[in-house]
Amino acid sequence: MLNLFFRYQYSFLGSRRKRGIMKYSGIGGQAVIEGIMMKNKQEYATAVRRPDGEIEVKKDTYVSLTEKVKLLSLPFIRGVFSFADSMILGMKTLTFSASFFEDDEETEPGRLERWLDDRFGESLEKVLMPAVMVFSVIAAIVIFMVLPLGISSLLRPMVWSDTLMAFLEGMIRLAIFILYIKIISNMEDIRRTFMYHGAEHKCINCIEHGLELNVDNVRASSKQHKRCGTSFLIIVMMISILFFMVVRVEGFIPRVLSRIILIPVIAGVSYEFLRLAGRSDSAIVNFLSKPGLWMQNMTTKEPDDSMIEVAIAAVEAVFDWKEYLRENFPEGTRQNAGRDLESGAGSGGET
């Protein structure tokens, strides 16, 4: 009976802490191949579980575009350049994590690989990185902007309202995105990356809810976080519907151009909302964040303990979580809340 009482106590206090006491830490990150990158201000660390089972941690610094040029840090402008920062840093950390697994496949390089190596030599990586980024952006625009517009245009003879057409286009865009996530999530490597993505969120949630950073507490924390890139994409899609309901252009090509031109504006507005959501725990913001959190159920999976250990290693390389807890939770933290939260709130401790 006494054990049951303490379980209830911890479950109640833990869920209360999750609902009512969340303090912004400033750290963020992303999942990479068999690892996690965590960033705090200008410092970032990439932790990777090597094939031999050991954890390799590489720490470095990255000065964002918004810090280099103050004009780019203005509200509604900084969103586009923050997205560019995340792509640049993401490519760097992905390349680092992939380097541990390239030797596993002993295959002869193809004709294109040999030509590229002969042509660019050691500078190949510097050339490929921007090329891959440009290709990724173009592919995303075609798949998630042009394709939904093309499909909805086929239905235009049956839909007389421009407002309804804009809404229909937005729903098609969302359906394509969900289908895309569903397809890639069936790949083993992507599924494991989604598990590391969950470990990243769990670590940040653990700290921001005043819990000591250990495997038990991280395991019991939520794998959903309002500052996630998945939420950003969902917000972009929702806000794009509102924009395209107002901005009406005749002709297919002008409509395509209008979608492309408005991307920076939509991204800027979406970033400001995501920034607000990450710092606010108000009922309105939490309600508006629900679609993004729901979508994270597809892009984050429950990690195993070895993945949590990698996430903790990445956090500790760039963030003094003990000092953060002392400053932001002076009432004290629970050392072993993880087991009790898991017992009382269920696996994953979802909010």
C-alpha positions as CSV (number, residue, x, y, z in Angstrom):
1,M,0.0,0.0,0.0
2,L,2.8,2.4,0.9
3,N,4.6,1.6,-2.4
4,L,1.3,2.3,-4.3
5,F,1.0,5.6,-2.5
6,F,4.5,6.7,-3.5
7,R,3.9,5.6,-7.1
8,Y,0.8,7.8,-7.2
9,Q,2.7,10.7,-5.6
10,Y,5.4,10.6,-8.3
11,S,2.9,10.0,-11.1
12,F,0.8,13.0,-10.0
13,L,3.8,15.3,-9.5
14,G,5.5,14.1,-12.7
15,S,2.4,14.7,-14.8
16,R,1.9,18.1,-13.1
17,R,5.4,19.0,-13.9
18,K,5.0,18.1,-17.5
19,R,1.8,20.0,-17.9
20,G,2.6,23.1,-15.9
21,I,6.4,23.6,-15.5
22,M,8.4,23.5,-18.7
23,K,11.3,25.9,-18.9
24,Y,13.1,26.7,-22.2
25,S,16.7,25.5,-22.3
26,G,17.8,26.8,-25.6
27,I,19.2,23.4,-26.8
28,G,18.0,21.7,-29.9
29,G,19.2,19.0,-32.2
30,Q,18.5,16.4,-34.8
31,A,19.0,12.7,-35.5
32,V,21.8,11.5,-37.7
33,I,22.9,8.0,-38.8
34,E,23.1,5.9,-35.6
35,G,23.5,9.1,-33.5
36,I,22.3,12.5,-32.5
37,M,23.5,16.1,-32.9
38,M,22.8,18.6,-30.1
39,K,23.4,22.3,-30.4
40,N,23.6,24.9,-27.7
41,K,24.2,28.5,-28.9
42,Q,27.3,28.3,-31.1
43,E,28.5,24.9,-29.8
44,Y,27.3,21.6,-31.2
45,A,28.2,18.0,-30.6
46,T,27.5,14.9,-32.7
47,A,27.4,11.6,-30.8
48,V,27.5,8.4,-32.9
49,R,27.3,4.8,-31.9
50,R,30.1,3.3,-33.8
51,P,29.9,-0.3,-35.3
52,D,32.1,-1.5,-32.4
53,G,29.6,-0.3,-29.9
54,E,31.5,2.6,-28.6
55,I,30.1,6.2,-28.6
56,E,32.1,8.7,-30.6
57,V,31.5,12.4,-29.8
58,K,32.7,15.3,-32.0
59,K,32.3,18.8,-30.7
60,D,32.6,21.9,-32.8
61,T,31.2,25.4,-33.3
62,Y,28.9,26.9,-35.8
63,V,28.0,30.6,-36.2
64,S,24.6,30.9,-37.7
65,L,23.8,33.3,-40.6
66,T,21.5,35.3,-38.3
67,E,24.4,35.9,-36.0
68,K,26.8,36.9,-38.7
69,V,24.4,39.4,-40.3
70,K,22.2,41.2,-37.7
71,L,19.7,42.2,-40.4
72,L,18.9,38.5,-40.9
73,S,18.0,38.1,-37.2
74,L,14.9,40.3,-37.6
75,P,11.5,38.7,-36.9
76,F,9.9,37.1,-40.0
77,I,13.2,37.3,-41.8
78,R,15.2,35.0,-39.5
79,G,13.0,32.0,-40.2
80,V,14.3,31.4,-43.7
81,F,17.9,31.7,-42.7
82,S,17.5,29.6,-39.6
83,F,16.1,26.9,-41.9
84,A,19.2,27.3,-44.1
85,D,21.4,27.0,-41.0
86,S,19.7,23.8,-40.0
87,M,20.3,22.3,-43.5
88,I,24.0,23.3,-43.6
89,L,24.6,21.9,-40.1
90,G,22.5,18.9,-40.8
91,M,24.5,18.0,-43.9
92,K,27.8,18.4,-41.9
93,T,26.7,16.1,-39.1
94,L,25.1,13.6,-41.4
95,T,28.4,13.4,-43.3
96,F,30.3,12.8,-40.1
97,S,28.0,10.1,-38.9
98,A,28.0,8.3,-42.3
99,S,31.8,8.2,-42.2
100,F,31.7,5.4,-39.6
101,F,29.7,3.1,-41.8
102,E,31.1,3.7,-45.3
103,D,33.8,1.0,-45.0
104,D,31.1,-1.7,-44.3
105,E,30.2,-1.8,-48.0
106,E,33.2,-2.9,-50.1
107,T,31.8,-2.1,-53.5
108,E,33.6,-0.8,-56.6
109,P,32.9,2.9,-57.2
110,G,30.7,3.6,-60.3
111,R,31.7,5.5,-63.4
112,L,30.1,8.7,-62.0
113,E,31.9,8.3,-58.6
114,R,35.2,7.9,-60.3
115,W,34.6,10.9,-62.6
116,L,33.7,13.1,-59.6
117,D,36.7,11.9,-57.7
118,D,39.0,12.6,-60.6
119,R,37.4,16.0,-61.3
120,F,37.2,17.4,-57.8
121,G,39.6,15.3,-55.7
122,E,39.7,16.2,-52.0
123,S,37.3,19.2,-52.6
124,L,34.5,16.8,-53.7
125,E,32.7,17.0,-50.3
126,K,32.6,20.8,-50.4
127,V,31.1,20.6,-53.9
128,L,28.6,17.8,-53.2
129,M,27.2,19.4,-50.0
130,P,25.7,22.5,-51.6
131,A,24.7,20.5,-54.7
132,V,22.7,18.1,-52.5
133,M,21.1,20.9,-50.6
134,V,20.0,22.7,-53.8
135,F,18.7,19.4,-55.2
136,S,16.8,18.7,-52.0
137,V,15.2,22.2,-51.9
138,I,14.1,21.9,-55.6
139,A,12.8,18.3,-55.0
140,A,10.8,19.5,-52.0
141,I,9.3,22.4,-54.0
142,V,8.3,20.1,-56.8
143,I,6.8,17.4,-54.6
144,F,5.1,19.5,-51.9
145,M,4.3,22.7,-53.8
146,V,4.0,22.1,-57.6
147,L,2.5,18.5,-57.4
148,P,-0.4,19.4,-55.1
149,L,-1.2,22.4,-57.2
150,G,-1.2,20.3,-60.3
151,I,-3.5,17.6,-58.8
152,S,-5.9,20.2,-57.4
153,S,-5.9,22.0,-60.8
154,L,-7.3,18.8,-62.4
155,L,-10.3,19.1,-60.1
156,R,-10.8,22.8,-60.8
157,P,-13.7,22.2,-63.3
158,M,-15.6,20.5,-60.4
159,V,-14.8,23.2,-57.8
160,W,-16.1,26.7,-58.4
161,S,-14.8,28.3,-55.2
162,D,-11.2,29.6,-55.1
163,T,-11.2,29.4,-51.3
164,L,-12.2,25.7,-51.5
165,M,-9.6,25.1,-54.1
166,A,-6.9,26.6,-51.8
167,F,-8.1,24.4,-49.0
168,L,-8.2,21.3,-51.3
169,E,-4.6,22.0,-52.5
170,G,-3.5,22.2,-48.8
171,M,-5.2,18.9,-48.0
172,I,-3.5,17.2,-51.0
173,R,-0.1,18.6,-49.9
174,L,-0.6,17.3,-46.4
175,A,-1.7,13.9,-47.7
176,I,1.4,13.7,-49.9
177,F,3.6,14.5,-46.9
178,I,2.0,11.9,-44.7
179,L,2.3,9.3,-47.5
180,Y,5.9,10.2,-47.9
181,I,6.6,9.7,-44.2
182,K,4.7,6.4,-44.2
183,I,6.7,5.1,-47.1
184,I,10.2,6.0,-45.8
185,S,9.4,4.9,-42.2
186,N,9.2,1.3,-43.5
187,M,13.0,1.5,-44.3
188,E,15.1,0.0,-41.5
189,D,17.7,2.9,-41.5
190,I,14.9,5.5,-41.4
191,R,13.1,3.7,-38.6
192,R,16.2,3.7,-36.5
193,T,16.8,7.4,-37.3
194,F,13.2,8.1,-36.1
195,M,14.1,6.2,-32.8
196,Y,17.1,8.5,-32.4
197,H,14.8,11.4,-33.1
198,G,12.7,10.2,-30.2
199,A,15.7,10.0,-28.0
200,E,16.7,13.6,-28.9
201,H,13.2,14.9,-27.9
202,K,13.1,12.8,-24.7
203,C,16.4,14.3,-23.5
204,I,15.3,17.8,-24.1
205,N,12.0,17.2,-22.4
206,C,13.7,15.5,-19.5
207,I,15.8,18.6,-18.8
208,E,13.1,21.2,-19.5
209,H,10.8,19.5,-17.0
210,G,13.4,19.7,-14.2
211,L,14.5,16.0,-14.2
212,E,18.1,14.8,-13.8
213,L,19.5,13.6,-17.1
214,N,19.7,9.8,-16.8
215,V,18.5,6.9,-18.8
216,D,15.5,6.2,-16.5
217,N,14.2,9.8,-16.6
218,V,14.8,10.2,-20.3
219,R,13.0,7.0,-21.0
220,A,9.9,8.2,-19.1
221,S,9.9,11.6,-20.8
222,S,7.8,12.5,-23.9
223,K,9.1,11.9,-27.4
224,Q,7.1,14.9,-28.6
225,H,8.4,18.5,-28.5
226,K,6.9,21.7,-29.8
227,R,10.2,23.0,-31.3
228,C,10.5,20.0,-33.6
229,G,11.2,20.4,-37.4
230,T,8.2,18.1,-38.1
231,S,6.0,20.7,-36.3
232,F,7.6,23.4,-38.4
233,L,6.6,21.6,-41.6
234,I,3.1,21.1,-40.5
235,I,2.8,24.7,-39.5
236,V,4.1,25.7,-42.9
237,M,1.4,23.6,-44.6
238,M,-1.4,25.1,-42.4
239,I,-0.3,28.7,-42.9
240,S,0.2,28.1,-46.6
241,I,-3.5,27.3,-46.9
242,L,-4.4,30.6,-45.3
243,F,-2.0,32.5,-47.6
244,F,-3.2,30.9,-50.8
245,M,-6.8,31.5,-49.8
246,V,-6.0,35.2,-49.9
247,V,-3.4,35.4,-52.7
248,R,-5.3,34.4,-55.8
249,V,-3.6,34.3,-59.2
250,E,-5.1,33.2,-62.5
251,G,-3.2,30.6,-64.7
252,F,-1.2,27.6,-63.7
253,I,2.3,29.0,-64.3
254,P,1.5,32.2,-62.3
255,R,0.1,30.1,-59.5
256,V,3.3,28.0,-59.4
257,L,5.4,31.1,-59.3
258,S,3.3,32.6,-56.5
259,R,3.8,29.4,-54.4
260,I,7.5,29.6,-54.9
261,I,7.7,33.4,-54.2
262,L,5.6,33.1,-51.0
263,I,7.7,30.2,-49.5
264,P,10.1,32.6,-47.6
265,V,7.1,34.6,-46.3
266,I,5.3,31.5,-45.1
267,A,8.5,30.0,-43.6
268,G,9.1,33.3,-41.8
269,V,5.6,33.4,-40.2
270,S,5.8,29.6,-39.4
271,Y,9.2,30.0,-37.7
272,E,7.9,32.8,-35.5
273,F,5.0,30.6,-34.3
274,L,7.3,27.7,-33.7
275,R,9.6,30.0,-31.7
276,L,6.7,31.2,-29.6
277,A,5.4,27.7,-29.1
278,G,8.8,26.5,-27.8
279,R,8.8,29.2,-25.1
280,S,5.1,29.3,-24.2
281,D,2.9,26.8,-22.3
282,S,-0.3,28.7,-22.8
283,A,-3.5,26.8,-23.6
284,I,-4.0,28.5,-27.0
285,V,-0.4,27.8,-28.1
286,N,-0.6,24.2,-26.9
287,F,-3.9,23.8,-28.8
288,L,-2.4,25.2,-32.1
289,S,0.6,23.0,-31.6
290,K,-1.5,19.8,-31.5
291,P,-1.3,19.0,-35.3
292,G,2.5,19.1,-35.2
293,L,2.7,17.0,-32.1
294,W,0.4,14.5,-33.6
295,M,2.5,14.3,-36.7
296,Q,5.6,13.6,-34.6
297,N,4.0,10.3,-33.7
298,M,5.1,9.3,-37.2
299,T,8.6,10.8,-37.2
300,T,9.6,9.8,-33.7
301,K,9.8,6.3,-32.3
302,E,10.5,5.0,-28.8
303,P,14.3,4.6,-28.5
304,D,16.2,1.8,-26.7
305,D,18.5,2.5,-23.8
306,S,21.6,2.5,-26.0
307,M,20.2,5.3,-28.1
308,I,19.3,7.3,-25.0
309,E,22.9,6.9,-23.9
310,V,24.0,8.4,-27.2
311,A,21.6,11.3,-26.8
312,I,22.8,12.0,-23.2
313,A,26.5,12.0,-24.4
314,A,25.6,14.6,-27.1
315,V,23.8,16.8,-24.6
316,E,26.5,16.7,-21.9
317,A,29.2,17.7,-24.5
318,V,27.6,21.1,-25.0
319,F,25.2,21.7,-22.1
320,D,25.7,21.9,-18.4
321,W,22.3,20.5,-17.4
322,K,23.1,20.4,-13.7
323,E,23.7,24.1,-13.6
324,Y,20.6,24.6,-15.7
325,L,18.5,22.6,-13.2
326,R,20.0,24.5,-10.2
327,E,19.1,27.9,-11.8
328,N,15.7,27.0,-13.2
329,F,14.4,24.5,-10.7
330,P,15.7,25.8,-7.3
331,E,13.0,23.7,-5.5
332,G,15.1,20.7,-6.4
333,T,14.9,17.8,-8.9
334,R,14.0,14.2,-8.5
335,Q,16.9,11.8,-9.2
336,N,14.9,8.7,-9.9
337,A,11.6,10.0,-11.3
338,G,12.0,8.0,-14.5
339,R,11.0,4.6,-13.1
340,D,8.1,6.1,-11.1
341,L,6.9,8.2,-14.1
342,E,7.0,5.1,-16.3
343,S,5.1,3.1,-13.8
344,G,2.5,5.8,-13.2
345,A,2.2,7.4,-16.6
346,G,2.8,4.6,-19.0
347,S,5.7,3.9,-21.3
348,G,7.0,7.1,-22.9
349,G,5.2,9.4,-20.5
350,E,3.3,11.2,-23.3
351,T,1.6,14.5,-22.5
